[in-house]
């Protein structure tokens, strides 16, 4: 139970919810399907454990793939739907997307990360996306783009006003963990809402698939936020300056959650930014956030036995181990709460409030939902205490919004993310007015 509480809430704010072993299996699943796409069926058979290779031959795999491509066309890519432990085995549910349709698969791995089962599965029913009332699709156009860094290419979308020129542009920066370009959580797509809403008001945006989703295999070793966030964000900012019609003096960065936490660092690294948005941005350490999330989870459970309180004590002992700024004798790839020691040391050395104080020429907008149970109003208060007297800073607390900036009736819990909603139109209006203001 201790791990369930701990990792469940770490998942909300960090990549730790996807342990390094799980990320490896995600990457392995993607590699398997790519090998099938390349019609290297003997190599694809090699992904299976020797105990089952006699039951699924290269010829069997060729037949399976031939049937799929005949029915659905060329293979496009895959999305991980679910992953879980099943005794001594681990299952990864994926949706394989083809040109004419999608086929679900269940891949079963043993402890040696070898396939022992490959089964078709029904596609998970997806709630159709509902366009917010403030989005006018006739007012903008979208174009596929790629965020390029050495060895990486991340697909994204450039959303621009349908008419006019010299318009501002906002780069949308995700929170932690694997994320698609819409920052999809359940049926909710906050970045898609923001892109459409801002474009309807004459403001362009760039959003892209996060590297942790596109290249999961790279995150089973030593890494920091440089690889997770910074490199790609800087590449997106550089790309923004080359886009026809964009006012190069009005490029902004909207950072959500971890993205907001890192936005001040990026503003120093990219002084050409006109301003940054710190949306639900932690002002404290990642360890502080994880501990608060776990305490809130126990409080919400209303356990009368006292068992959860006892387990919480053990959880807090584990989180306390991440409070270090130098690795010392620890190996950089030592894993704590699912993240390497290199990650913790790097992030713990960073003081986001102090960094934001150094910004004098760039505008800062701090936005926080009072019903956010992941990053609480305590963080907003810290931002206010540190930046409230600066003339270039705007702070706003939205009384009824959650971590995704979707209206709620109470603070609640993770169940709210399964209910379709849209980013607040009030927030979109405030962002647009702030961006356009001199």
Kinemage of the C-alpha trace (Angstrom):
@kinemage 1
@onewidth
@group {chain A} dominant
@subgroup {mainchain}
@vectorlist {calphas} color= white
{ca unk a 1} P 0.000 0.000 0.000
{ca unk a 2} L 2.891 2.338 0.719
{ca unk a 3} L 4.053 2.268 -2.898
{ca unk a 4} L 0.520 2.764 -4.195
{ca unk a 5} L 0.085 5.995 -2.254
{ca unk a 6} L 3.568 7.204 -3.050
{ca unk a 7} L 3.788 6.501 -6.762
{ca unk a 8} L 0.160 7.334 -7.435
{ca unk a 9} L 0.680 10.916 -6.398
{ca unk a 10} L 4.224 11.252 -7.693
{ca unk a 11} L 2.702 10.488 -11.089
{ca unk a 12} L 0.673 13.669 -10.928
{ca unk a 13} L 3.671 15.972 -10.877
{ca unk a 14} L 6.663 13.993 -12.094
{ca unk a 15} L 7.841 11.327 -14.448
{ca unk a 16} L 8.432 9.100 -11.416
{ca unk a 17} L 5.023 7.521 -11.826
{ca unk a 18} L 6.470 5.867 -14.908
{ca unk a 19} L 9.271 3.882 -13.303
{ca unk a 20} L 12.361 3.323 -15.355
{ca unk a 21} L 11.397 -0.321 -15.913
{ca unk a 22} L 8.007 0.671 -17.278
{ca unk a 23} L 9.541 3.235 -19.614
{ca unk a 24} L 11.829 0.518 -20.927
{ca unk a 25} L 8.825 -1.683 -21.747
{ca unk a 26} L 7.066 1.213 -23.474
{ca unk a 27} L 10.148 1.696 -25.645
{ca unk a 28} L 10.417 -2.039 -26.269
{ca unk a 29} L 6.777 -2.187 -27.373
{ca unk a 30} L 7.357 0.667 -29.803
{ca unk a 31} L 10.513 -0.998 -31.144
{ca unk a 32} L 8.619 -4.261 -31.663
{ca unk a 33} L 5.924 -2.591 -33.765
{ca unk a 34} L 8.523 -0.642 -35.759
{ca unk a 35} L 10.323 -3.900 -36.492
{ca unk a 36} L 7.041 -5.374 -37.707
{ca unk a 37} L 6.483 -2.291 -39.869
{ca unk a 38} L 9.911 -2.825 -41.443
{ca unk a 39} L 8.839 -6.420 -42.172
{ca unk a 40} L 11.835 -7.799 -40.260
{ca unk a 41} L 9.807 -10.703 -38.952
{ca unk a 42} L 12.694 -12.942 -37.785
{ca unk a 43} L 13.980 -9.979 -35.741
{ca unk a 44} L 10.472 -9.362 -34.433
{ca unk a 45} L 10.312 -12.989 -33.316
{ca unk a 46} L 13.471 -12.301 -31.303
{ca unk a 47} L 11.465 -9.996 -29.029
{ca unk a 48} L 9.711 -13.113 -27.691
{ca unk a 49} L 11.027 -15.358 -24.922
{ca unk a 50} L 12.552 -18.609 -26.192
{ca unk a 51} L 9.826 -20.520 -24.356
{ca unk a 52} L 7.164 -19.172 -26.748
{ca unk a 53} L 9.142 -18.664 -29.958
{ca unk a 54} L 8.088 -22.085 -31.198
{ca unk a 55} L 4.432 -21.025 -30.871
{ca unk a 56} L 4.751 -17.753 -32.782
{ca unk a 57} L 7.015 -18.043 -35.792
{ca unk a 58} L 8.300 -15.327 -38.084
{ca unk a 59} L 5.803 -16.592 -40.643
{ca unk a 60} L 2.961 -16.162 -38.112
{ca unk a 61} L 4.036 -12.581 -37.519
{ca unk a 62} L 4.202 -11.920 -41.255
{ca unk a 63} L 0.632 -13.164 -41.639
{ca unk a 64} L -0.601 -11.029 -38.720
{ca unk a 65} L 1.033 -7.905 -40.089
{ca unk a 66} L -0.151 -8.569 -43.624
{ca unk a 67} L -3.735 -8.818 -42.415
{ca unk a 68} L -3.432 -5.596 -40.444
{ca unk a 69} L -1.962 -3.565 -43.299
{ca unk a 70} L -4.501 -4.976 -45.752
{ca unk a 71} L -7.356 -3.906 -43.497
{ca unk a 72} L -5.975 -0.691 -42.078
{ca unk a 73} L -3.213 0.533 -44.382
{ca unk a 74} L 0.260 1.791 -43.463
{ca unk a 75} L 1.355 1.786 -39.815
{ca unk a 76} L 1.575 5.320 -38.316
{ca unk a 77} L 2.483 4.887 -34.652
{ca unk a 78} L 1.299 3.704 -31.248
{ca unk a 79} L -0.080 5.106 -27.998
{ca unk a 80} L 0.225 3.436 -24.601
{ca unk a 81} L -3.239 3.118 -23.060
{ca unk a 82} L -2.496 1.268 -19.821
{ca unk a 83} L 0.244 -0.655 -18.051
{ca unk a 84} L 0.087 -2.828 -14.965
{ca unk a 85} L 1.724 -5.667 -13.085
{ca unk a 86} L 0.133 -9.104 -13.303
{ca unk a 87} L 1.979 -11.309 -10.798
{ca unk a 88} L 5.329 -12.214 -12.386
{ca unk a 89} L 4.347 -10.554 -15.642
{ca unk a 90} L 3.831 -7.012 -16.854
{ca unk a 91} L 1.218 -6.003 -19.419
{ca unk a 92} L 1.290 -3.017 -21.748
{ca unk a 93} L -1.916 -2.082 -23.569
{ca unk a 94} L -1.305 -0.115 -26.758
{ca unk a 95} L -3.341 1.306 -29.598
{ca unk a 96} L -1.546 0.776 -32.915
{ca unk a 97} L -2.615 3.478 -35.337
{ca unk a 98} L -2.747 2.818 -39.068
{ca unk a 99} L -3.776 5.102 -41.938
{ca unk a 100} L -7.327 3.735 -42.058
{ca unk a 101} L -7.954 2.699 -38.469
{ca unk a 102} L -6.599 1.617 -35.099
{ca unk a 103} L -6.014 -1.852 -33.615
{ca unk a 104} L -5.543 -2.468 -29.916
{ca unk a 105} L -2.935 -4.930 -28.599
{ca unk a 106} L -2.023 -6.361 -25.215
{ca unk a 107} L 1.700 -7.124 -24.915
{ca unk a 108} L 2.738 -9.375 -22.021
{ca unk a 109} L 6.348 -9.288 -20.756
{ca unk a 110} L 8.271 -11.412 -18.288
{ca unk a 111} L 10.880 -10.128 -15.831
{ca unk a 112} L 13.569 -10.417 -18.515
{ca unk a 113} L 11.556 -7.922 -20.627
{ca unk a 114} L 10.829 -10.605 -23.196
{ca unk a 115} L 7.408 -10.957 -24.797
{ca unk a 116} L 5.456 -14.015 -23.703
{ca unk a 117} L 2.128 -12.963 -25.164
{ca unk a 118} L 0.647 -10.808 -27.918
{ca unk a 119} L -3.127 -10.472 -27.992
{ca unk a 120} L -5.642 -8.271 -29.812
{ca unk a 121} L -7.736 -6.089 -27.494
{ca unk a 122} L -10.775 -3.908 -27.871
{ca unk a 123} L -10.069 -0.228 -28.206
{ca unk a 124} L -10.750 1.851 -25.147
{ca unk a 125} L -13.796 4.019 -25.720
{ca unk a 126} L -12.649 7.604 -25.978
{ca unk a 127} L -14.925 10.510 -25.138
{ca unk a 128} L -15.014 12.785 -28.193
{ca unk a 129} L -13.321 16.136 -27.739
{ca unk a 130} L -15.789 18.980 -27.241
{ca unk a 131} L -14.742 22.335 -28.622
{ca unk a 132} L -15.035 25.119 -26.014
{ca unk a 133} L -17.556 27.849 -26.763
{ca unk a 134} L -14.779 30.431 -26.993
{ca unk a 135} L -13.040 28.626 -29.878
{ca unk a 136} L -13.829 29.764 -33.421
{ca unk a 137} L -12.262 27.224 -35.787
{ca unk a 138} L -12.808 29.556 -38.750
{ca unk a 139} L -10.517 32.117 -37.128
{ca unk a 140} L -7.318 30.077 -37.351
{ca unk a 141} L -5.390 27.431 -39.241
{ca unk a 142} L -3.045 24.673 -38.086
{ca unk a 143} L 0.117 23.237 -39.608
{ca unk a 144} L 2.243 20.267 -38.608
{ca unk a 145} L 5.718 21.226 -37.413
{ca unk a 146} L 8.720 19.468 -35.886
{ca unk a 147} L 10.827 20.513 -32.922
{ca unk a 148} L 14.354 19.455 -33.871
{ca unk a 149} L 17.303 18.846 -31.539
{ca unk a 150} L 20.311 16.569 -32.142
{ca unk a 151} L 18.978 13.021 -32.432
{ca unk a 152} L 15.362 14.026 -31.802
{ca unk a 153} L 12.362 15.143 -33.830
{ca unk a 154} L 9.130 15.938 -31.995
{ca unk a 155} L 5.931 16.400 -33.981
{ca unk a 156} L 3.830 19.416 -33.075
{ca unk a 157} L 1.212 21.847 -34.301
{ca unk a 158} L 1.578 25.493 -35.218
{ca unk a 159} L -1.739 27.300 -34.715
{ca unk a 160} L -1.957 30.738 -36.328
{ca unk a 161} L -4.705 33.315 -36.943
{ca unk a 162} L -6.330 32.815 -40.348
{ca unk a 163} L -5.696 36.429 -41.316
{ca unk a 164} L -3.387 39.272 -40.364
{ca unk a 165} L 0.279 39.457 -39.469
{ca unk a 166} L 2.619 40.589 -36.693
{ca unk a 167} L 0.736 38.430 -34.237
{ca unk a 168} L 2.117 37.222 -30.866
{ca unk a 169} L 3.052 33.569 -30.385
{ca unk a 170} L 2.974 31.396 -27.264
{ca unk a 171} L 5.010 28.210 -26.800
{ca unk a 172} L 3.027 25.763 -24.642
{ca unk a 173} L 5.190 23.796 -22.204
{ca unk a 174} L 3.898 20.639 -20.478
{ca unk a 175} L 4.058 19.440 -16.912
{ca unk a 176} L 6.206 16.405 -16.120
{ca unk a 177} L 5.941 12.878 -17.361
{ca unk a 178} L 5.034 11.576 -20.819
{ca unk a 179} L 2.576 13.914 -22.552
{ca unk a 180} L 1.130 14.414 -26.002
{ca unk a 181} L 0.937 17.817 -27.671
{ca unk a 182} L -2.540 18.505 -26.227
{ca unk a 183} L -1.385 17.600 -22.684
{ca unk a 184} L -4.243 15.092 -22.695
{ca unk a 185} L -5.530 13.925 -19.304
{ca unk a 186} L -8.471 11.542 -19.673
{ca unk a 187} L -10.984 13.225 -22.000
{ca unk a 188} L -9.471 16.664 -21.328
{ca unk a 189} L -7.049 18.463 -23.664
{ca unk a 190} L -6.007 21.732 -22.003
{ca unk a 191} L -3.350 22.682 -24.554
{ca unk a 192} L -5.762 22.141 -27.437
{ca unk a 193} L -8.277 24.379 -25.637
{ca unk a 194} L -5.640 27.066 -25.100
{ca unk a 195} L -4.340 26.923 -28.673
{ca unk a 196} L -7.828 27.273 -30.143
{ca unk a 197} L -8.895 29.920 -27.657
{ca unk a 198} L -5.832 32.097 -28.113
{ca unk a 199} L -5.863 31.737 -31.909
{ca unk a 200} L -9.508 32.850 -31.930
{ca unk a 201} L -8.215 36.068 -30.348
{ca unk a 202} L -5.382 36.584 -32.834
{ca unk a 203} L -2.556 34.846 -30.913
{ca unk a 204} L -0.515 31.995 -32.411
{ca unk a 205} L 0.896 29.034 -30.508
{ca unk a 206} L 3.234 26.075 -30.774
{ca unk a 207} L 2.549 22.808 -28.980
{ca unk a 208} L 4.428 19.536 -29.406
{ca unk a 209} L 4.755 15.964 -28.182
{ca unk a 210} L 7.000 15.766 -25.148
{ca unk a 211} L 10.279 13.890 -25.444
{ca unk a 212} L 9.414 11.552 -22.563
{ca unk a 213} L 6.536 10.221 -24.683
{ca unk a 214} L 8.321 10.160 -28.039
{ca unk a 215} L 11.636 8.733 -26.760
{ca unk a 216} L 10.802 6.847 -23.546
{ca unk a 217} L 13.824 4.555 -23.868
{ca unk a 218} L 16.133 7.510 -23.185
{ca unk a 219} L 14.720 7.976 -19.705
{ca unk a 220} L 15.832 4.699 -18.177
{ca unk a 221} L 19.287 6.098 -17.425
{ca unk a 222} L 20.888 9.294 -16.100
{ca unk a 223} L 18.975 12.437 -17.083
{ca unk a 224} L 17.865 15.829 -15.766
{ca unk a 225} L 15.282 18.445 -16.740
{ca unk a 226} L 17.691 19.511 -19.481
{ca unk a 227} L 16.841 16.381 -21.462
{ca unk a 228} L 13.255 16.187 -20.222
{ca unk a 229} L 12.239 19.807 -20.866
{ca unk a 230} L 14.806 22.537 -21.495
{ca unk a 231} L 16.467 21.473 -24.760
{ca unk a 232} L 13.188 21.031 -26.618
{ca unk a 233} L 11.620 24.191 -25.165
{ca unk a 234} L 14.586 26.257 -26.366
{ca unk a 235} L 14.312 24.667 -29.810
{ca unk a 236} L 10.603 25.552 -29.923
{ca unk a 237} L 11.366 29.164 -28.971
{ca unk a 238} L 14.023 29.352 -31.693
{ca unk a 239} L 11.567 27.926 -34.231
{ca unk a 240} L 8.954 30.511 -33.230
{ca unk a 241} L 11.259 33.321 -34.362
{ca unk a 242} L 11.393 31.893 -37.902
{ca unk a 243} L 7.649 31.622 -38.519
{ca unk a 244} L 6.241 34.083 -41.103
{ca unk a 245} L 3.702 36.496 -39.646
{ca unk a 246} L 4.956 36.227 -36.070
{ca unk a 247} L 6.048 39.389 -34.274
{ca unk a 248} L 9.500 38.287 -33.131
{ca unk a 249} L 9.316 40.771 -30.254
{ca unk a 250} L 6.179 39.145 -28.868
{ca unk a 251} L 7.096 35.526 -28.193
{ca unk a 252} L 5.805 34.128 -24.900
{ca unk a 253} L 6.167 30.897 -22.945
{ca unk a 254} L 3.213 29.274 -21.143
{ca unk a 255} L 4.594 26.799 -18.616
{ca unk a 256} L 2.205 24.426 -16.868
{ca unk a 257} L 3.125 22.679 -13.588
{ca unk a 258} L 6.780 21.582 -13.981
{ca unk a 259} L 6.863 23.678 -17.173
{ca unk a 260} L 5.890 26.703 -15.098
{ca unk a 261} L 8.460 25.847 -12.464
{ca unk a 262} L 11.171 25.874 -15.141
{ca unk a 263} L 9.856 28.898 -17.045
{ca unk a 264} L 12.031 31.435 -15.131
{ca unk a 265} L 15.149 29.398 -15.968
{ca unk a 266} L 14.124 29.332 -19.626
{ca unk a 267} L 13.496 33.094 -19.569
{ca unk a 268} L 17.102 33.632 -18.507
{ca unk a 269} L 18.320 31.229 -21.178
{ca unk a 270} L 16.128 32.840 -23.863
{ca unk a 271} L 16.092 36.593 -23.075
{ca unk a 272} L 14.283 37.233 -26.350
{ca unk a 273} L 11.064 36.013 -24.692
{ca unk a 274} L 8.618 38.853 -24.113
{ca unk a 275} L 7.073 37.116 -21.118
{ca unk a 276} L 6.343 33.882 -19.294
{ca unk a 277} L 3.228 32.367 -17.734
{ca unk a 278} L 3.642 30.344 -14.546
{ca unk a 279} L 0.474 28.238 -14.566
{ca unk a 280} L 0.011 26.021 -11.487
{ca unk a 281} L 3.763 26.296 -11.033
{ca unk a 282} L 5.390 24.847 -7.893
{ca unk a 283} L 7.277 27.473 -5.896
{ca unk a 284} L 8.650 24.764 -3.607
{ca unk a 285} L 10.783 21.684 -4.216
{ca unk a 286} L 9.457 18.600 -5.955
{ca unk a 287} L 9.849 16.718 -2.666
{ca unk a 288} L 7.639 19.270 -0.902
{ca unk a 289} L 4.959 18.840 -3.556
{ca unk a 290} L 5.034 15.034 -3.373
{ca unk a 291} L 4.770 15.084 0.410
{ca unk a 292} L 1.816 17.475 0.322
{ca unk a 293} L 0.070 15.332 -2.278
{ca unk a 294} L 0.448 12.216 -0.151
{ca unk a 295} L -0.802 13.966 2.977
{ca unk a 296} L -3.806 15.207 1.033
{ca unk a 297} L -4.493 11.685 -0.259
{ca unk a 298} L -4.561 10.297 3.276
{ca unk a 299} L -6.791 13.150 4.413
{ca unk a 300} L -9.200 12.494 1.537
{ca unk a 301} L -9.348 8.763 2.340
{ca unk a 302} L -10.863 9.503 5.793
{ca unk a 303} L -9.373 6.308 7.186
{ca unk a 304} L -10.665 5.629 10.722
{ca unk a 305} L -8.310 2.708 11.377
{ca unk a 306} L -5.143 4.787 11.457
{ca unk a 307} L -3.430 2.414 9.023
{ca unk a 308} L -2.973 5.036 6.321
{ca unk a 309} L -1.414 7.438 8.797
{ca unk a 310} L 1.125 4.772 9.710
{ca unk a 311} L 1.844 4.133 6.048
{ca unk a 312} L 2.192 7.867 5.452
{ca unk a 313} L 4.976 7.986 8.030
{ca unk a 314} L 6.875 5.377 5.998
{ca unk a 315} L 6.183 7.235 2.767
{ca unk a 316} L 7.588 10.464 4.179
{ca unk a 317} L 10.747 8.621 5.216
{ca unk a 318} L 11.211 7.656 1.556
{ca unk a 319} L 10.527 11.143 0.198
{ca unk a 320} L 12.975 12.655 2.706
{ca unk a 321} L 15.769 10.720 1.011
{ca unk a 322} L 15.408 12.936 -2.065
{ca unk a 323} L 16.373 16.155 -0.241
{ca unk a 324} L 19.949 16.488 -1.491
{ca unk a 325} L 21.697 18.968 -3.769
{ca unk a 326} L 24.876 17.008 -4.435
{ca unk a 327} L 25.132 13.340 -5.310
{ca unk a 328} L 28.196 12.694 -3.161
{ca unk a 329} L 29.096 9.018 -3.212
{ca unk a 330} L 25.748 8.082 -4.716
{ca unk a 331} L 25.720 6.837 -8.304
{ca unk a 332} L 24.043 9.287 -10.725
{ca unk a 333} L 21.729 6.515 -11.945
{ca unk a 334} L 20.638 5.489 -8.449
{ca unk a 335} L 16.836 5.523 -8.473
{ca unk a 336} L 14.819 7.347 -5.816
{ca unk a 337} L 11.047 7.500 -6.225
{ca unk a 338} L 11.493 6.375 -9.824
{ca unk a 339} L 13.906 9.167 -10.772
{ca unk a 340} L 17.724 9.058 -10.995
{ca unk a 341} L 19.826 10.809 -8.368
{ca unk a 342} L 21.125 13.096 -11.133
{ca unk a 343} L 17.587 14.460 -11.612
{ca unk a 344} L 17.007 15.157 -7.918
{ca unk a 345} L 20.380 16.870 -7.392
{ca unk a 346} L 19.920 19.080 -10.443
{ca unk a 347} L 16.353 20.154 -9.619
{ca unk a 348} L 17.084 20.676 -5.900
{ca unk a 349} L 19.799 23.201 -6.781
{ca unk a 350} L 17.268 25.322 -8.643
{ca unk a 351} L 15.380 28.118 -6.853
{ca unk a 352} L 12.593 29.145 -9.197
{ca unk a 353} L 11.361 32.105 -7.117
{ca unk a 354} L 14.866 33.588 -6.806
{ca unk a 355} L 15.382 33.060 -10.548
{ca unk a 356} L 12.111 34.830 -11.372
{ca unk a 357} L 13.183 37.786 -9.218
{ca unk a 358} L 16.119 38.307 -11.582
{ca unk a 359} L 13.791 38.904 -14.519
{ca unk a 360} L 13.282 42.648 -14.924
{ca unk a 361} L 12.520 43.160 -18.615
{ca unk a 362} L 10.222 40.184 -19.236
{ca unk a 363} L 6.584 40.104 -18.132
{ca unk a 364} L 5.448 37.384 -15.717
{ca unk a 365} L 1.884 36.131 -15.221
{ca unk a 366} L 1.329 33.767 -12.271
{ca unk a 367} L -1.966 31.851 -12.547
{ca unk a 368} L -3.268 29.409 -9.939
{ca unk a 369} L -6.510 27.501 -9.383
{ca unk a 370} L -7.734 27.419 -5.782
{ca unk a 371} L -9.200 23.919 -6.341
{ca unk a 372} L -5.827 22.516 -7.472
{ca unk a 373} L -4.927 19.549 -5.238
{ca unk a 374} L -1.623 18.881 -7.006
{ca unk a 375} L 0.020 22.284 -6.671
{ca unk a 376} L -1.726 24.164 -3.889
{ca unk a 377} L -2.358 27.823 -3.081
{ca unk a 378} L 0.634 27.623 -0.727
{ca unk a 379} L 2.779 27.835 -3.856
{ca unk a 380} L 0.771 30.800 -5.153
{ca unk a 381} L 1.313 32.556 -1.818
{ca unk a 382} L 5.061 31.980 -2.128
{ca unk a 383} L 5.098 33.420 -5.650
{ca unk a 384} L 3.099 36.396 -4.380
{ca unk a 385} L 5.471 36.974 -1.466
{ca unk a 386} L 8.509 36.798 -3.746
{ca unk a 387} L 7.217 38.660 -6.809
{ca unk a 388} L 4.170 40.629 -5.701
{ca unk a 389} L 5.942 43.988 -5.518
{ca unk a 390} L 7.572 43.731 -8.961
{ca unk a 391} L 6.041 45.961 -11.619
{ca unk a 392} L 6.436 43.358 -14.365
{ca unk a 393} L 4.419 40.690 -12.511
{ca unk a 394} L 0.698 39.899 -12.629
{ca unk a 395} L -0.733 37.341 -10.174
{ca unk a 396} L -4.234 35.888 -10.256
{ca unk a 397} L -5.894 33.209 -8.163
{ca unk a 398} L -8.940 31.603 -9.793
{ca unk a 399} L -11.307 30.417 -7.034
{ca unk a 400} L -13.011 27.569 -8.913
{ca unk a 401} L -10.281 26.084 -11.162
{ca unk a 402} L -8.296 22.847 -10.788
{ca unk a 403} L -4.786 21.890 -11.902
{ca unk a 404} L -5.889 21.796 -15.560
{ca unk a 405} L -7.617 25.184 -15.124
{ca unk a 406} L -11.003 23.560 -15.650
{ca unk a 407} L -13.879 24.827 -13.447
{ca unk a 408} L -14.857 22.613 -10.481
{ca unk a 409} L -17.331 22.756 -7.617
{ca unk a 410} L -14.824 21.487 -5.023
{ca unk a 411} L -11.145 20.695 -4.634
{ca unk a 412} L -11.831 16.959 -4.952
{ca unk a 413} L -9.430 14.317 -6.208
{ca unk a 414} L -8.142 12.624 -9.342
{ca unk a 415} L -11.628 11.384 -10.308
{ca unk a 416} L -12.369 14.863 -11.711
{ca unk a 417} L -9.871 14.257 -14.522
{ca unk a 418} L -12.139 11.570 -15.936
{ca unk a 419} L -14.929 14.099 -16.491
{ca unk a 420} L -14.821 16.097 -19.749
{ca unk a 421} L -14.279 19.825 -19.329
{ca unk a 422} L -12.621 22.836 -20.929
{ca unk a 423} L -10.033 25.332 -19.792
{ca unk a 424} L -11.752 28.364 -18.270
{ca unk a 425} L -12.748 31.032 -20.776
{ca unk a 426} L -11.916 33.631 -18.134
{ca unk a 427} L -8.319 32.399 -18.051
{ca unk a 428} L -8.129 32.494 -21.862
{ca unk a 429} L -9.438 36.084 -21.859
{ca unk a 430} L -6.960 37.091 -19.152
{ca unk a 431} L -4.056 35.517 -21.023
{ca unk a 432} L -5.025 37.178 -24.298
{ca unk a 433} L -5.371 40.610 -22.675
{ca unk a 434} L -2.065 40.212 -20.829
{ca unk a 435} L -0.236 39.098 -23.982
{ca unk a 436} L -1.612 42.005 -26.042
{ca unk a 437} L -0.978 44.633 -23.361
{ca unk a 438} L 2.127 46.782 -23.743
